[in-house]
């Protein structure tokens, strides 16, 4: 019913998905490490600081954009 290309696609998607999630988490941890004066968890959970939430969202989106291009490789032209 399913050919070998289908299963290779599923396996590749899972592997690249896990790699992408790992790199995104690693990138956010690096951001947290290079900004020691900002305690992100305290600012978000206790102080409800919207500015920190927006900066964190922008950082996560930027990291995920870079990771998608690194993991996906060059786009066909």
mmCIF file as gemmi writes it, N, C-alpha and C atoms, coordinates in Angstrom:
data_model
loop_
_atom_site.group_PDB
_atom_site.id
_atom_site.type_symbol
_atom_site.label_atom_id
_atom_site.label_alt_id
_atom_site.label_comp_id
_atom_site.label_asym_id
_atom_site.label_entity_id
_atom_site.label_seq_id
_atom_site.pdbx_PDB_ins_code
_atom_site.Cartn_x
_atom_site.Cartn_y
_atom_site.Cartn_z
_atom_site.occupancy
_atom_site.B_iso_or_equiv
_atom_site.pdbx_formal_charge
_atom_site.auth_seq_id
_atom_site.auth_asym_id
_atom_site.pdbx_PDB_model_num
ATOM 1 N N . UNK Axp A 1 ? 0.824 -1.185 0 1 0 ? 1 A 1
ATOM 2 C CA . UNK Axp A 1 ? 0 0 0 1 0 ? 1 A 1
ATOM 3 C C . UNK Axp A 1 ? 0.873 1.255 0 1 0 ? 1 A 1
ATOM 4 N N . UNK Axp A 2 ? 1.828 1.338 0.934 1 0 ? 2 A 1
ATOM 5 C CA . UNK Axp A 2 ? 2.737 2.477 0.97 1 0 ? 2 A 1
ATOM 6 C C . UNK Axp A 2 ? 4.091 2.032 0.451 1 0 ? 2 A 1
ATOM 7 N N . UNK Axp A 3 ? 4.687 2.856 -0.377 1 0 ? 3 A 1
ATOM 8 C CA . UNK Axp A 3 ? 5.988 2.483 -0.903 1 0 ? 3 A 1
ATOM 9 C C . UNK Axp A 3 ? 7.101 2.964 0.028 1 0 ? 3 A 1
ATOM 10 N N . UNK Axp A 4 ? 8.312 2.648 -0.355 1 0 ? 4 A 1
ATOM 11 C CA . UNK Axp A 4 ? 9.465 2.954 0.494 1 0 ? 4 A 1
ATOM 12 C C . UNK Axp A 4 ? 9.687 4.458 0.631 1 0 ? 4 A 1
ATOM 13 N N . UNK Axp A 5 ? 9.364 5.236 -0.403 1 0 ? 5 A 1
ATOM 14 C CA . UNK Axp A 5 ? 9.548 6.688 -0.331 1 0 ? 5 A 1
ATOM 15 C C . UNK Axp A 5 ? 8.665 7.313 0.741 1 0 ? 5 A 1
ATOM 16 N N . UNK Axp A 6 ? 7.467 6.769 0.912 1 0 ? 6 A 1
ATOM 17 C CA . UNK Axp A 6 ? 6.556 7.281 1.938 1 0 ? 6 A 1
ATOM 18 C C . UNK Axp A 6 ? 7.165 7.124 3.328 1 0 ? 6 A 1
ATOM 19 N N . UNK Axp A 7 ? 7.662 5.932 3.628 1 0 ? 7 A 1
ATOM 20 C CA . UNK Axp A 7 ? 8.227 5.68 4.952 1 0 ? 7 A 1
ATOM 21 C C . UNK Axp A 7 ? 9.514 6.461 5.163 1 0 ? 7 A 1
ATOM 22 N N . UNK Axp A 8 ? 10.325 6.623 4.113 1 0 ? 8 A 1
ATOM 23 C CA . UNK Axp A 8 ? 11.533 7.437 4.24 1 0 ? 8 A 1
ATOM 24 C C . UNK Axp A 8 ? 11.169 8.904 4.505 1 0 ? 8 A 1
ATOM 25 N N . UNK Axp A 9 ? 10.085 9.358 3.899 1 0 ? 9 A 1
ATOM 26 C CA . UNK Axp A 9 ? 9.623 10.718 4.153 1 0 ? 9 A 1
ATOM 27 C C . UNK Axp A 9 ? 9.163 10.909 5.586 1 0 ? 9 A 1
ATOM 28 N N . UNK Axp A 10 ? 8.438 9.931 6.11 1 0 ? 10 A 1
ATOM 29 C CA . UNK Axp A 10 ? 7.977 9.992 7.506 1 0 ? 10 A 1
ATOM 30 C C . UNK Axp A 10 ? 9.164 10.006 8.466 1 0 ? 10 A 1
ATOM 31 N N . UNK Axp A 11 ? 10.113 9.109 8.247 1 0 ? 11 A 1
ATOM 32 C CA . UNK Axp A 11 ? 11.288 9.031 9.117 1 0 ? 11 A 1
ATOM 33 C C . UNK Axp A 11 ? 12.098 10.326 9.027 1 0 ? 11 A 1
ATOM 34 N N . UNK Axp A 12 ? 12.284 10.844 7.822 1 0 ? 12 A 1
ATOM 35 C CA . UNK Axp A 12 ? 13.039 12.094 7.652 1 0 ? 12 A 1
ATOM 36 C C . UNK Axp A 12 ? 12.338 13.252 8.354 1 0 ? 12 A 1
ATOM 37 N N . UNK Axp A 13 ? 11.023 13.334 8.232 1 0 ? 13 A 1
ATOM 38 C CA . UNK Axp A 13 ? 10.278 14.41 8.883 1 0 ? 13 A 1
ATOM 39 C C . UNK Axp A 13 ? 10.421 14.337 10.4 1 0 ? 13 A 1
ATOM 40 N N . UNK Axp A 14 ? 10.355 13.138 10.957 1 0 ? 14 A 1
ATOM 41 C CA . UNK Axp A 14 ? 10.515 12.983 12.401 1 0 ? 14 A 1
ATOM 42 C C . UNK Axp A 14 ? 11.918 13.37 12.859 1 0 ? 14 A 1
ATOM 43 N N . UNK Axp A 15 ? 12.926 12.91 12.131 1 0 ? 15 A 1
ATOM 44 C CA . UNK Axp A 15 ? 14.308 13.218 12.511 1 0 ? 15 A 1
ATOM 45 C C . UNK Axp A 15 ? 14.568 14.718 12.418 1 0 ? 15 A 1
ATOM 46 N N . UNK Axp A 16 ? 14.187 15.323 11.283 1 0 ? 16 A 1
ATOM 47 C CA . UNK Axp A 16 ? 14.42 16.757 11.124 1 0 ? 16 A 1
ATOM 48 C C . UNK Axp A 16 ? 13.562 17.564 12.086 1 0 ? 16 A 1
ATOM 49 N N . UNK Axp A 17 ? 12.397 17.073 12.424 1 0 ? 17 A 1
ATOM 50 C CA . UNK Axp A 17 ? 11.556 17.753 13.408 1 0 ? 17 A 1
ATOM 51 C C . UNK Axp A 17 ? 12.209 17.779 14.781 1 0 ? 17 A 1
ATOM 52 N N . UNK Axp A 18 ? 12.734 16.635 15.211 1 0 ? 18 A 1
ATOM 53 C CA . UNK Axp A 18 ? 13.416 16.587 16.507 1 0 ? 18 A 1
ATOM 54 C C . UNK Axp A 18 ? 14.672 17.447 16.499 1 0 ? 18 A 1
ATOM 55 N N . UNK Axp A 19 ? 15.419 17.428 15.403 1 0 ? 19 A 1
ATOM 56 C CA . UNK Axp A 19 ? 16.612 18.269 15.305 1 0 ? 19 A 1
ATOM 57 C C . UNK Axp A 19 ? 16.218 19.743 15.374 1 0 ? 19 A 1
ATOM 58 N N . UNK Axp A 20 ? 15.165 20.116 14.672 1 0 ? 20 A 1
ATOM 59 C CA . UNK Axp A 20 ? 14.709 21.499 14.675 1 0 ? 20 A 1
ATOM 60 C C . UNK Axp A 20 ? 14.264 21.964 16.048 1 0 ? 20 A 1
ATOM 61 N N . UNK Axp A 21 ? 13.501 21.14 16.742 1 0 ? 21 A 1
ATOM 62 C CA . UNK Axp A 21 ? 13.048 21.5 18.092 1 0 ? 21 A 1
ATOM 63 C C . UNK Axp A 21 ? 14.235 21.616 19.043 1 0 ? 21 A 1
ATOM 64 N N . UNK Axp A 22 ? 15.176 20.696 18.938 1 0 ? 22 A 1
ATOM 65 C CA . UNK Axp A 22 ? 16.366 20.742 19.792 1 0 ? 22 A 1
ATOM 66 C C . UNK Axp A 22 ? 17.162 22.019 19.537 1 0 ? 22 A 1
ATOM 67 N N . UNK Axp A 23 ? 17.364 22.371 18.268 1 0 ? 23 A 1
ATOM 68 C CA . UNK Axp A 23 ? 18.126 23.58 17.953 1 0 ? 23 A 1
ATOM 69 C C . UNK Axp A 23 ? 17.388 24.843 18.389 1 0 ? 23 A 1
ATOM 70 N N . UNK Axp A 24 ? 16.064 24.851 18.284 1 0 ? 24 A 1
ATOM 71 C CA . UNK Axp A 24 ? 15.293 26.014 18.734 1 0 ? 24 A 1
ATOM 72 C C . UNK Axp A 24 ? 15.407 26.18 20.247 1 0 ? 24 A 1
ATOM 73 N N . UNK Axp A 25 ? 15.306 25.088 20.986 1 0 ? 25 A 1
ATOM 74 C CA . UNK Axp A 25 ? 15.472 25.161 22.446 1 0 ? 25 A 1
ATOM 75 C C . UNK Axp A 25 ? 16.886 25.588 22.818 1 0 ? 25 A 1
ATOM 76 N N . UNK Axp A 26 ? 17.861 25.053 22.122 1 0 ? 26 A 1
ATOM 77 C CA . UNK Axp A 26 ? 19.248 25.432 22.378 1 0 ? 26 A 1
ATOM 78 C C . UNK Axp A 26 ? 19.459 26.923 22.094 1 0 ? 26 A 1
ATOM 79 N N . UNK Axp A 27 ? 18.877 27.416 21.015 1 0 ? 27 A 1
ATOM 80 C CA . UNK Axp A 27 ? 18.995 28.833 20.689 1 0 ? 27 A 1
ATOM 81 C C . UNK Axp A 27 ? 18.368 29.724 21.745 1 0 ? 27 A 1
ATOM 82 N N . UNK Axp A 28 ? 17.218 29.327 22.262 1 0 ? 28 A 1
ATOM 83 C CA . UNK Axp A 28 ? 16.59 30.13 23.312 1 0 ? 28 A 1
ATOM 84 C C . UNK Axp A 28 ? 17.395 30.079 24.604 1 0 ? 28 A 1
ATOM 85 N N . UNK Axp A 29 ? 17.988 28.929 24.908 1 0 ? 29 A 1
ATOM 86 C CA . UNK Axp A 29 ? 18.841 28.839 26.103 1 0 ? 29 A 1
ATOM 87 C C . UNK Axp A 29 ? 20.069 29.729 25.955 1 0 ? 29 A 1
ATOM 88 N N . UNK Axp A 30 ? 20.618 29.823 24.747 1 0 ? 30 A 1
ATOM 89 C CA . UNK Axp A 30 ? 21.755 30.72 24.51 1 0 ? 30 A 1
ATOM 90 C C . UNK Axp A 30 ? 21.318 32.164 24.711 1 0 ? 30 A 1
ATOM 91 N N . UNK Axp A 31 ? 20.128 32.533 24.209 1 0 ? 31 A 1
ATOM 92 C CA . UNK Axp A 31 ? 19.605 33.88 24.438 1 0 ? 31 A 1
ATOM 93 C C . UNK Axp A 31 ? 19.448 34.143 25.932 1 0 ? 31 A 1
ATOM 94 N N . UNK Axp A 32 ? 18.924 33.179 26.668 1 0 ? 32 A 1
ATOM 95 C CA . UNK Axp A 32 ? 18.75 33.331 28.118 1 0 ? 32 A 1
ATOM 96 C C . UNK Axp A 32 ? 20.107 33.456 28.813 1 0 ? 32 A 1
ATOM 97 N N . UNK Axp A 33 ? 21.105 32.758 28.293 1 0 ? 33 A 1
ATOM 98 C CA . UNK Axp A 33 ? 22.442 32.787 28.88 1 0 ? 33 A 1
ATOM 99 C C . UNK Axp A 33 ? 23.135 34.125 28.619 1 0 ? 33 A 1
ATOM 100 N N . UNK Axp A 34 ? 22.938 34.727 27.425 1 0 ? 34 A 1
ATOM 101 C CA . UNK Axp A 34 ? 23.643 35.978 27.112 1 0 ? 34 A 1
ATOM 102 C C . UNK Axp A 34 ? 22.931 37.204 27.673 1 0 ? 34 A 1
ATOM 103 N N . UNK Axp A 35 ? 21.75 37.019 28.25 1 0 ? 35 A 1
ATOM 104 C CA . UNK Axp A 35 ? 21.044 38.129 28.9 1 0 ? 35 A 1
ATOM 105 C C . UNK Axp A 35 ? 20.822 37.785 30.373 1 0 ? 35 A 1
ATOM 106 N N . UNK Axp A 36 ? 21.899 37.803 31.181 1 0 ? 36 A 1
ATOM 107 C CA . UNK Axp A 36 ? 21.766 37.375 32.579 1 0 ? 36 A 1
ATOM 108 C C . UNK Axp A 36 ? 20.995 38.36 33.451 1 0 ? 36 A 1
ATOM 109 N N . UNK Axp A 37 ? 20.888 39.622 33.035 1 0 ? 37 A 1
ATOM 110 C CA . UNK Axp A 37 ? 20.199 40.602 33.868 1 0 ? 37 A 1
ATOM 111 C C . UNK Axp A 37 ? 18.679 40.474 33.785 1 0 ? 37 A 1
ATOM 112 N N . UNK Axp A 38 ? 18.191 39.733 32.796 1 0 ? 38 A 1
ATOM 113 C CA . UNK Axp A 38 ? 16.746 39.56 32.638 1 0 ? 38 A 1
ATOM 114 C C . UNK Axp A 38 ? 16.382 38.152 33.076 1 0 ? 38 A 1
ATOM 115 N N . UNK Axp A 39 ? 15.604 38.038 34.131 1 0 ? 39 A 1
ATOM 116 C CA . UNK Axp A 39 ? 15.084 36.745 34.559 1 0 ? 39 A 1
ATOM 117 C C . UNK Axp A 39 ? 13.73 36.561 33.876 1 0 ? 39 A 1
ATOM 118 N N . UNK Axp A 40 ? 13.752 35.853 32.754 1 0 ? 40 A 1
ATOM 119 C CA . UNK Axp A 40 ? 12.573 35.744 31.899 1 0 ? 40 A 1
ATOM 120 C C . UNK Axp A 40 ? 11.399 35.113 32.647 1 0 ? 40 A 1
ATOM 121 N N . UNK Axp A 41 ? 11.657 34.066 33.393 1 0 ? 41 A 1
ATOM 122 C CA . UNK Axp A 41 ? 10.568 33.383 34.095 1 0 ? 41 A 1
ATOM 123 C C . UNK Axp A 41 ? 9.89 34.31 35.108 1 0 ? 41 A 1
ATOM 124 N N . UNK Axp A 42 ? 10.68 35.063 35.859 1 0 ? 42 A 1
ATOM 125 C CA . UNK Axp A 42 ? 10.105 35.981 36.85 1 0 ? 42 A 1
ATOM 126 C C . UNK Axp A 42 ? 9.338 37.11 36.175 1 0 ? 42 A 1
ATOM 127 N N . UNK Axp A 43 ? 9.937 37.658 35.12 1 0 ? 43 A 1
ATOM 128 C CA . UNK Axp A 43 ? 9.294 38.77 34.415 1 0 ? 43 A 1
ATOM 129 C C . UNK Axp A 43 ? 7.949 38.351 33.817 1 0 ? 43 A 1
ATOM 130 N N . UNK Axp A 44 ? 7.878 37.142 33.301 1 0 ? 44 A 1
ATOM 131 C CA . UNK Axp A 44 ? 6.634 36.695 32.665 1 0 ? 44 A 1
ATOM 132 C C . UNK Axp A 44 ? 5.608 36.181 33.676 1 0 ? 44 A 1
ATOM 133 N N . UNK Axp A 45 ? 6.048 35.363 34.618 1 0 ? 45 A 1
ATOM 134 C CA . UNK Axp A 45 ? 5.105 34.71 35.526 1 0 ? 45 A 1
ATOM 135 C C . UNK Axp A 45 ? 4.621 35.623 36.644 1 0 ? 45 A 1
ATOM 136 N N . UNK Axp A 46 ? 5.52 36.36 37.251 1 0 ? 46 A 1
ATOM 137 C CA . UNK Axp A 46 ? 5.143 37.155 38.417 1 0 ? 46 A 1
ATOM 138 C C . UNK Axp A 46 ? 4.797 38.603 38.075 1 0 ? 46 A 1
ATOM 139 N N . UNK Axp A 47 ? 5.592 39.204 37.192 1 0 ? 47 A 1
ATOM 140 C CA . UNK Axp A 47 ? 5.393 40.624 36.892 1 0 ? 47 A 1
ATOM 141 C C . UNK Axp A 47 ? 4.501 40.871 35.677 1 0 ? 47 A 1
ATOM 142 N N . UNK Axp A 48 ? 4.218 39.834 34.904 1 0 ? 48 A 1
ATOM 143 C CA . UNK Axp A 48 ? 3.385 39.939 33.694 1 0 ? 48 A 1
ATOM 144 C C . UNK Axp A 48 ? 3.894 41.025 32.752 1 0 ? 48 A 1
ATOM 145 N N . UNK Axp A 49 ? 5.19 41.002 32.508 1 0 ? 49 A 1
ATOM 146 C CA . UNK Axp A 49 ? 5.848 42.006 31.681 1 0 ? 49 A 1
ATOM 147 C C . UNK Axp A 49 ? 5.626 41.685 30.206 1 0 ? 49 A 1
ATOM 148 N N . UNK Axp A 50 ? 4.792 42.494 29.552 1 0 ? 50 A 1
ATOM 149 C CA . UNK Axp A 50 ? 4.445 42.255 28.152 1 0 ? 50 A 1
ATOM 150 C C . UNK Axp A 50 ? 5.634 42.499 27.235 1 0 ? 50 A 1
ATOM 151 N N . UNK Axp A 51 ? 6.473 43.465 27.552 1 0 ? 51 A 1
ATOM 152 C CA . UNK Axp A 51 ? 7.632 43.764 26.714 1 0 ? 51 A 1
ATOM 153 C C . UNK Axp A 51 ? 8.587 42.572 26.642 1 0 ? 51 A 1
ATOM 154 N N . UNK Axp A 52 ? 8.812 41.917 27.765 1 0 ? 52 A 1
ATOM 155 C CA . UNK Axp A 52 ? 9.685 40.744 27.777 1 0 ? 52 A 1
ATOM 156 C C . UNK Axp A 52 ? 9.043 39.612 26.974 1 0 ? 52 A 1
ATOM 157 N N . UNK Axp A 53 ? 7.74 39.48 27.058 1 0 ? 53 A 1
ATOM 158 C CA . UNK Axp A 53 ? 7.049 38.447 26.281 1 0 ? 53 A 1
ATOM 159 C C . UNK Axp A 53 ? 7.199 38.698 24.785 1 0 ? 53 A 1
ATOM 160 N N . UNK Axp A 54 ? 7.098 39.953 24.366 1 0 ? 54 A 1
ATOM 161 C CA . UNK Axp A 54 ? 7.251 40.283 22.953 1 0 ? 54 A 1
ATOM 162 C C . UNK Axp A 54 ? 8.68 40.022 22.478 1 0 ? 54 A 1
ATOM 163 N N . UNK Axp A 55 ? 9.66 40.393 23.3 1 0 ? 55 A 1
ATOM 164 C CA . UNK Axp A 55 ? 11.057 40.142 22.938 1 0 ? 55 A 1
ATOM 165 C C . UNK Axp A 55 ? 11.328 38.641 22.852 1 0 ? 55 A 1
ATOM 166 N N . UNK Axp A 56 ? 10.825 37.872 23.801 1 0 ? 56 A 1
ATOM 167 C CA . UNK Axp A 56 ? 11.01 36.417 23.773 1 0 ? 56 A 1
ATOM 168 C C . UNK Axp A 56 ? 10.353 35.802 22.541 1 0 ? 56 A 1
ATOM 169 N N . UNK Axp A 57 ? 9.169 36.272 22.212 1 0 ? 57 A 1
ATOM 170 C CA . UNK Axp A 57 ? 8.484 35.762 21.02 1 0 ? 57 A 1
ATOM 171 C C . UNK Axp A 57 ? 9.28 36.082 19.761 1 0 ? 57 A 1
ATOM 172 N N . UNK Axp A 58 ? 9.823 37.292 19.675 1 0 ? 58 A 1
ATOM 173 C CA . UNK Axp A 58 ? 10.622 37.671 18.512 1 0 ? 58 A 1
ATOM 174 C C . UNK Axp A 58 ? 11.895 36.828 18.418 1 0 ? 58 A 1
ATOM 175 N N . UNK Axp A 59 ? 12.524 36.583 19.552 1 0 ? 59 A 1
ATOM 176 C CA . UNK Axp A 59 ? 13.736 35.764 19.564 1 0 ? 59 A 1
ATOM 177 C C . UNK Axp A 59 ? 13.408 34.343 19.127 1 0 ? 59 A 1
ATOM 178 N N . UNK Axp A 60 ? 12.338 33.77 19.648 1 0 ? 60 A 1
ATOM 179 C CA . UNK Axp A 60 ? 11.959 32.408 19.29 1 0 ? 60 A 1
ATOM 180 C C . UNK Axp A 60 ? 11.627 32.317 17.797 1 0 ? 60 A 1
ATOM 181 N N . UNK Axp A 61 ? 10.88 33.278 17.275 1 0 ? 61 A 1
ATOM 182 C CA . UNK Axp A 61 ? 10.557 33.262 15.847 1 0 ? 61 A 1
ATOM 183 C C . UNK Axp A 61 ? 11.805 33.401 14.983 1 0 ? 61 A 1
ATOM 184 N N . UNK Axp A 62 ? 12.713 34.282 15.378 1 0 ? 62 A 1
ATOM 185 C CA . UNK Axp A 62 ? 13.951 34.446 14.629 1 0 ? 62 A 1
ATOM 186 C C . UNK Axp A 62 ? 14.802 33.19 14.647 1 0 ? 62 A 1
ATOM 187 N N . UNK Axp A 63 ? 14.914 32.569 15.804 1 0 ? 63 A 1
ATOM 188 C CA . UNK Axp A 63 ? 15.694 31.331 15.917 1 0 ? 63 A 1
ATOM 189 C C . UNK Axp A 63 ? 15.053 30.234 15.074 1 0 ? 63 A 1
ATOM 190 N N . UNK Axp A 64 ? 13.744 30.115 15.143 1 0 ? 64 A 1
ATOM 191 C CA . UNK Axp A 64 ? 13.057 29.073 14.373 1 0 ? 64 A 1
ATOM 192 C C . UNK Axp A 64 ? 13.182 29.314 12.873 1 0 ? 64 A 1
ATOM 193 N N . UNK Axp A 65 ? 13.192 30.577 12.454 1 0 ? 65 A 1
ATOM 194 C CA . UNK Axp A 65 ? 13.396 30.896 11.045 1 0 ? 65 A 1
ATOM 195 C C . UNK Axp A 65 ? 14.78 30.428 10.593 1 0 ? 65 A 1
ATOM 196 N N . UNK Axp A 66 ? 15.804 30.714 11.394 1 0 ? 66 A 1
ATOM 197 C CA . UNK Axp A 66 ? 17.153 30.281 11.06 1 0 ? 66 A 1
ATOM 198 C C . UNK Axp A 66 ? 17.277 28.762 11.074 1 0 ? 66 A 1
ATOM 199 N N . UNK Axp A 67 ? 16.701 28.126 12.084 1 0 ? 67 A 1
ATOM 200 C CA . UNK Axp A 67 ? 16.767 26.67 12.18 1 0 ? 67 A 1
ATOM 201 C C . UNK Axp A 67 ? 16.068 26.024 10.988 1 0 ? 67 A 1
ATOM 202 N N . UNK Axp A 68 ? 14.955 26.569 10.553 1 0 ? 68 A 1
ATOM 203 C CA . UNK Axp A 68 ? 14.238 26 9.404 1 0 ? 68 A 1
ATOM 204 C C . UNK Axp A 68 ? 15.101 26.049 8.15 1 0 ? 68 A 1
ATOM 205 N N . UNK Axp A 69 ? 15.85 27.114 7.979 1 0 ? 69 A 1
ATOM 206 C CA . UNK Axp A 69 ? 16.71 27.207 6.815 1 0 ? 69 A 1
ATOM 207 C C . UNK Axp A 69 ? 17.944 26.313 6.939 1 0 ? 69 A 1
ATOM 208 N N . UNK Axp A 70 ? 18.446 26.159 8.142 1 0 ? 70 A 1
ATOM 209 C CA . UNK Axp A 70 ? 19.607 25.284 8.338 1 0 ? 70 A 1
ATOM 210 C C . UNK Axp A 70 ? 19.205 23.831 8.145 1 0 ? 70 A 1
ATOM 211 N N . UNK Axp A 71 ? 18.111 23.421 8.743 1 0 ? 71 A 1
ATOM 212 C CA . UNK Axp A 71 ? 17.673 22.028 8.655 1 0 ? 71 A 1
ATOM 213 C C . UNK Axp A 71 ? 17.142 21.711 7.263 1 0 ? 71 A 1
ATOM 214 N N . UNK Axp A 72 ? 16.435 22.651 6.668 1 0 ? 72 A 1
ATOM 215 C CA . UNK Axp A 72 ? 15.831 22.403 5.356 1 0 ? 72 A 1
ATOM 216 C C . UNK Axp A 72 ? 16.793 22.444 4.205 1 0 ? 72 A 1
ATOM 217 N N . UNK Axp A 73 ? 17.921 23.102 4.374 1 0 ? 73 A 1
ATOM 218 C CA . UNK Axp A 73 ? 18.878 23.211 3.29 1 0 ? 73 A 1
ATOM 219 C C . UNK Axp A 73 ? 18.448 24.243 2.273 1 0 ? 73 A 1
ATOM 220 N N . UNK Axp A 74 ? 19.182 24.33 1.17 1 0 ? 74 A 1
ATOM 221 C CA . UNK Axp A 74 ? 18.838 25.338 0.152 1 0 ? 74 A 1
ATOM 222 C C . UNK Axp A 74 ? 17.544 24.971 -0.551 1 0 ? 74 A 1
ATOM 223 N N . UNK Axp A 75 ? 16.788 25.993 -0.896 1 0 ? 75 A 1
ATOM 224 C CA . UNK Axp A 75 ? 15.541 25.734 -1.6 1 0 ? 75 A 1
ATOM 225 C C . UNK Axp A 75 ? 15.833 25.508 -3.079 1 0 ? 75 A 1
ATOM 226 N N . UNK Axp A 76 ? 15.075 24.635 -3.714 1 0 ? 76 A 1
ATOM 227 C CA . UNK Axp A 76 ? 15.319 24.371 -5.139 1 0 ? 76 A 1
ATOM 228 C C . UNK Axp A 76 ? 14.95 25.593 -5.974 1 0 ? 76 A 1
ATOM 229 N N . UNK Axp A 77 ? 15.753 25.848 -6.972 1 0 ? 77 A 1
ATOM 230 C CA . UNK Axp A 77 ? 15.468 27.007 -7.822 1 0 ? 77 A 1
ATOM 231 C C . UNK Axp A 77 ? 15.081 26.614 -9.221 1 0 ? 77 A 1
